[in-house]
Amino acid sequence: MDRFIGRLNKIKVIKERPLILRFTLISAMESVNCLVEREILSRQIMQLPDNKYTMSVKGHFNNKNQLVIREMRILDKDDCTYKLGL
């Protein structure tokens, strides 16, 4: 599995049923397009504002060169993320 750390940006819903979400993870070196197919992770990410939180993500690349997220963790937690249970 590939691991990346960066700032969460450009969150968009791709499909509502089943819930599929995309976002861009921006690090100092590169930008990675990410895809979230797991509904529990998608619902958590949808509640976060753009360009505020740094995340660590793990996943694998699909044939469109998108990182399909399997695990995620917010590195700079605050009161908002604690209230959301992240």
C-alpha positions as CSV (number, residue, x, y, z in Angstrom):
1,M,0.0,0.0,0.0
2,D,1.1,3.5,-0.8
3,R,1.2,6.2,2.0
4,F,0.9,9.9,1.5
5,I,0.7,12.9,3.9
6,G,-0.8,16.2,2.8
7,R,-3.5,18.9,3.1
8,L,-7.1,17.9,2.2
9,N,-8.5,20.0,-0.6
10,K,-11.2,20.0,-3.4
11,I,-13.6,17.6,-1.8
12,K,-16.4,16.5,-4.2
13,V,-19.1,13.9,-4.3
14,I,-18.8,11.7,-7.4
15,K,-21.7,9.4,-6.8
16,E,-24.4,9.4,-4.1
17,R,-25.4,5.7,-4.1
18,P,-23.1,4.1,-3.2
19,L,-21.4,7.2,-1.8
20,I,-18.1,7.8,-3.7
21,L,-16.0,10.9,-2.9
22,R,-12.9,12.4,-4.4
23,F,-10.4,14.9,-3.0
24,T,-6.9,16.2,-3.7
25,L,-4.2,15.6,-1.2
26,I,-1.6,18.4,-1.6
27,S,1.9,17.9,-0.1
28,A,5.1,19.9,-0.5
29,M,6.2,17.6,-3.3
30,E,3.1,16.7,-5.3
31,S,-0.7,16.6,-5.5
32,V,-2.4,13.2,-5.4
33,N,-6.0,12.7,-6.6
34,C,-7.8,10.5,-4.2
35,L,-11.0,8.4,-4.4
36,V,-12.9,7.1,-1.4
37,E,-15.3,4.2,-2.0
38,R,-15.9,3.2,1.7
39,E,-19.0,5.0,2.8
40,I,-17.9,5.5,6.4
41,L,-14.7,7.3,5.3
42,S,-16.7,9.3,2.7
43,R,-19.1,10.6,5.3
44,Q,-16.3,11.6,7.6
45,I,-14.4,13.5,4.9
46,M,-17.6,15.3,3.6
47,Q,-17.9,17.1,6.9
48,L,-14.5,18.6,6.8
49,P,-13.7,22.0,5.3
50,D,-11.3,22.4,2.4
51,N,-7.6,23.2,2.9
52,K,-7.7,23.1,6.7
53,Y,-6.6,19.6,7.8
54,T,-3.5,17.6,7.2
55,M,-4.1,13.9,6.6
56,S,-2.2,10.7,6.4
57,V,-3.7,8.2,3.9
58,K,-3.0,4.7,2.7
59,G,-4.3,3.0,-0.4
60,H,-3.5,1.8,-3.9
61,F,-3.6,3.4,-7.3
62,N,-6.3,2.4,-9.8
63,N,-5.9,2.4,-13.6
64,K,-6.8,6.2,-13.7
65,N,-3.9,7.0,-11.4
66,Q,-6.2,7.9,-8.5
67,L,-5.3,6.7,-5.0
68,V,-8.1,4.6,-3.7
69,I,-8.1,5.2,0.1
70,R,-8.3,2.3,2.5
71,E,-7.1,4.1,5.7
72,M,-7.0,7.7,6.8
73,R,-6.0,9.7,9.8
74,I,-6.2,13.4,10.6
75,L,-2.9,14.6,11.9
76,D,-3.9,18.1,13.2
77,K,-7.0,17.4,15.2
78,D,-9.0,20.2,16.8
79,D,-12.4,20.6,18.6
80,C,-14.3,20.3,15.3
81,T,-12.8,16.9,14.5
82,Y,-13.3,15.6,18.1
83,K,-17.0,16.6,17.9
84,L,-17.3,14.7,14.6
85,G,-15.6,11.7,16.1
86,L,-12.7,11.7,13.7
